[in-house]
Amino acid sequence: MIKVTNVRKTYTGFELNCSMELRKGTITGLIGRNGAGKSTLFKCILQLIYPESGEIKLLGKDIKDITEADRCRIGTVMSDSGISGYLTIEDAEKILKNFYPKFDGKAYQEMCRQAGLDPKKKIKDLSTGMKARHRVICALTHDPDLLILDEPTSGLDVIARNEILELLRNYMAANPDHAILVSSHISSDLENLCDDIYMIEDGKIILHEDADVLNDSYAILKVRDDEYRDMDKSHVLKVRKEMFGVICLTDDANYYRTRYPEMIVEKSGIDHLIEMMIGGENA
């Protein structure tokens, strides 16, 4: 569905230089801190900005060959774009109907009703959570094959975030051959949603792994200084010095559980993973 190969885009003080792939039938997450390059990469994929080099394929085509009909197969949510806030919810329906041949007005109305969106209310007068729900509904209701969502849950409370994530789960359950690329700096949003996850930092992909592998194999080791000195570090990715000793990030928890049964081995979770991959040192 998406294949990015050695795409490079530079700004003063920042360079995006990365590769990634989104397969049909999967939800792929892109995680990283604010300013790490998530939005820049998405804008390159959507041709909102143009990279200096590299190749991008979208829906099996080079992006230079994408047609208007192809664009109608893509649903997008970008943090800095959307329908004019001076329009009402029902005005937005009319615009979407004119833009997308496969727009489903009944589905739009029903999803808006379920989200508590007043058809007569102007978009600018909606709460932050309501605006976010509406952006996702607009992306979903023209039967897209591919969703590209940049920080769709940013700035929302836990309940609002979960409602949006449920919309995405329902979309994939109803369309198992479609795909979603979604970014977030709130890693817990993606932990139980995605099939695989890319981590970006300073414009570069520093980790790509299946979500099941992250959950099952990645872990935090807590060891004393003397234990760290003597242990086998062949499966240690990053380390960080602490008052009690050393924290290690491993990609093979079972190796250390078996080899060192007294060692403290804790599930890392994506938050710890990000913290260690960005802030830790090489073993």
Beta strands, then each sheet from edge to edge (+ up, - down):
strand 1: 2-11
strand 2: 14-22
strand 3: 27-31
strand 4: 53-58
strand 5: 61-62
strand 6: 74-77
strand 7: 146-150
strand 8: 179-184
strand 9: 196-201
strand 10: 204-210
strand 11: 219-223
strand 12: 236-241
strand 13: 246-250
strand 14: 264-267
strand 15: 281-282
sheet 1: 2+ 1- 4+ 5-
sheet 2: 6+ 7+ 8+ 3+ 9+ 10-
sheet 3: 14+ 11- 13+ 12- 15+
end
